[in-house]
Amino acid sequence: MGVLMIIYVLVFIVFALIAFAVLQIKMAGMKVKDFWSFIEANQVLDKLYRFAKKYEKLSSQEQLIFLMEAEKVFSAFDKVPSMLWEEEYQKYMEVLDKYKDIKMIRWTEN
């Protein structure tokens, strides 16, 4: 009986923490879906940042993939307040610079 009571209390605490997190997200003026897409975009930003630092010349296929992924990241970051991602600002700017460079290269080729 005691073990069952402990399990109920732990489940209640987990649900309370989830509800509190959702409440905090709503109070910040965001949607939970937007916040979740921001978390996913943050992971993609790390990958794009490493990619942008590593490769100077990209094939046209790699450029397209980079551009599409970068646009998704930019869209997700635009939906959340900038104070949430100020630690990632440098990575964001590096990816944005690479994005602009690729766009310029593709524009001049066409």
N, C-alpha and C positions, 0 to 999 in steps of 0.2 A: 504493500500500500504506500509506503514511504517513497519508493523508487518511482511509482506512478505519479505521485504528487510532484516530485522533483522534475520529471519530464514535462508535466503540464506547466509548471512555473517557467522552465526554460523555453518552451514553445511560446508562452505568453510574452516573455522578454524579447524573443526574436521578432515576433509580430509588432510589438511596441516600438522596437528600434526601426523597423522598416517603415512603420507609420510616421515616426518622427522624422526620418530622412525625407519621405515624400512631402511632409508638411514643410520642411525647410526649403525644399526645392520649389514648392508652390509659393512660399512667402518671398522667395527671391525673384518671382515673376516669370518663372520658366515652366515649361511643361516637362513632365518626367521623360517623355519620349525624346525631347530635345536634349535633355541632360544625358540620357543614355547614348544618343548619337554623338554627343561631345566626347564621352568617355571612349567610344570606339574610334572616333576621329583622332583622338589624342594618341592612340596606339599606331594608327596609320601615319600620323605626323612623324613619329619617331622613325618609322621605316623610311618614309620619304626623305627625311633629313639625312639619314645615313646614306641613302641612295644618291642624294644630291651632292654630298660631300665626296663620294667615292668615284662617281662617273662624270667625266667631262663631256665625252661624246656619246650620244645615244642614237640608236637606230630610230627610224620613224615610228616603228611599232612601240618601242620603249617610250618615246616621247608622248605618243597618244595615251598610253597607260598612265604615265606620270601626270599628264594634264588632267585626265579624268579623275584620278585619285586625289589630286591636289584640289580640284574644284569641290569634291565632296567634303574634304577637310575644311576648306574655306567656308562652305555653307554651314557646316556644323558649328564652327567657331563663331560665326556671325550671330547665331541664335542664343548664345549665352553671354552673360556679362564679362567684360574684359578682365575684371578682377580675378576671375576663376582661372584664367590662363596666362596671367602675367609672367609666370615662371617659364612658360613655353614660348614666350615672345620671340626670343632669339631664333629658335628652331623654326617658328612660323615665318619669320622674315627671311631666313635662308631659303626655305621652300618657296616662298613667294618670289624671291629674286630668281631662282632657277626656273620657276613657272613663267615669269616674264621673259627670261632669256629664250626659253623654248618657243614661246608664242612669237617672239620677234623673229627668231630663225625660221619658223614655219611661215610667217607672214612674208618674209623676204624671198623665200623659196617659191612661193606662189605668185 
